[in-house]
């Protein structure tokens, strides 16, 4: 499963002092652009993610699948 997200600016993490990001929009991509599915409602868009890997793990947990089944990429 491939998901594409739009990044919104987050804050600096008070724990790690690293930059974070929020997801503006999340969609599952298919081979045909016309059938992209908006899944933004599946995640908390106010959450500050530390990395795309963390987003991938959250999606896998939410969907009940192994993390290696999920791929994420940032919308360019």
C-alpha positions as CSV (number, residue, x, y, z in Angstrom):
1,X,0.0,0.0,0.0
2,X,1.4,3.3,-1.0
3,X,0.3,6.5,0.7
4,X,1.2,10.1,-0.2
5,X,1.1,12.9,2.3
6,X,1.3,16.7,2.3
7,X,3.5,18.0,5.0
8,X,2.6,20.9,7.2
9,X,5.0,22.6,9.4
10,X,5.2,21.3,12.9
11,X,7.2,22.4,16.0
12,X,10.5,21.5,17.5
13,X,10.2,18.4,19.7
14,X,10.7,19.3,23.4
15,X,12.2,15.9,24.0
16,X,14.6,15.5,21.0
17,X,14.9,19.2,19.8
18,X,14.3,17.9,16.3
19,X,11.9,19.4,13.8
20,X,8.6,17.7,13.4
21,X,5.8,17.9,10.8
22,X,2.0,17.5,10.7
23,X,0.2,15.8,7.9
24,X,-2.0,18.2,5.9
25,X,-3.6,15.5,3.6
26,X,-3.1,11.8,3.3
27,X,-4.2,9.8,0.3
28,X,-3.8,6.2,-0.8
29,X,-2.3,6.3,-4.3
30,X,-3.2,3.9,-7.1
31,X,-2.0,3.5,-10.6
32,X,-4.7,5.8,-11.8
33,X,-4.8,9.4,-10.4
34,X,-8.6,9.6,-10.7
35,X,-9.0,6.9,-8.1
36,X,-6.8,8.3,-5.4
37,X,-8.5,7.9,-2.0
38,X,-8.4,10.6,0.6
39,X,-7.7,9.0,4.0
40,X,-6.8,12.0,6.1
41,X,-9.6,11.0,8.5
42,X,-7.6,7.9,9.6
43,X,-4.9,9.8,11.4
44,X,-4.7,12.7,13.8
45,X,-3.6,15.6,11.6
46,X,-2.7,17.6,14.7
47,X,0.0,15.1,15.7
48,X,3.6,16.1,15.3
49,X,5.5,13.3,13.4
50,X,9.2,13.1,13.8
51,X,9.8,11.2,10.6
52,X,8.0,9.5,7.6
53,X,8.9,6.2,9.3
54,X,6.8,7.1,12.3
55,X,3.9,8.0,10.0
56,X,4.3,4.7,8.3
57,X,4.2,2.8,11.6
58,X,1.1,4.7,12.7
59,X,-0.7,3.9,9.4
60,X,0.2,0.2,9.7
61,X,-1.1,0.1,13.2
62,X,-4.3,1.9,12.2
63,X,-4.9,-0.5,9.3
64,X,-3.9,-3.6,11.2
65,X,-1.1,-4.6,8.8
66,X,2.7,-5.1,9.1
67,X,4.7,-1.9,8.7
68,X,6.6,-3.4,5.7
69,X,3.3,-3.5,3.8
70,X,2.9,0.3,4.0
71,X,5.0,2.8,2.1
72,X,4.8,6.6,2.4
73,X,6.1,9.4,0.3
74,X,5.8,13.1,0.5
75,X,3.7,14.8,-2.2
76,X,6.0,17.0,-4.3
